[in-house]
């Protein structure tokens, strides 16, 4: 049996990734790219998960949580490991919290959206979940969505978790 692996290319905070990408391009006074007149088109901010996704996850039962977590961060790497934690409901909020290898993962679900927090050795990131594929069947959550920070995509989340098992 092999142990789950965490791959890390570099440790960059998600807020720095857009800054580094912007800082590497040179422009002239009119904003045209140096060495040419081509400019990048406007980018569209990712659509964040909201009420519909929050209501769906609100149907998950409380109790122990088990499954798998795959989190990918642009410029950082990927975490792919079994997840062991807990599903907790408090009023109109839901929290999935647990461990995947050495990383603590928390998904906070509120009526206005979903936020994922990752804390690992030497790395801490917070991102909003975007719209994607959200499915709750009984006590099983299947989630595949993007991660965004300050309106920029920073990665993706793929969770297969059973709550109350």
Secondary structure, DSSP 4 states (H G I P E B T S, - for coil): -PPP-EEES----HHHHHHHHHHT--B-TTSPBTTSS--PPPPPPPPBP-HHHHHHHTTSPSEEEEEEEEEEETTTEEEEEEEEEEEEEETTEEEEEEEETTEEEEEEEETTEEEEEEEETTEEEEEEEEEEEEEEETTEEEEEEEEEETTEEEEEEEEEEEE--
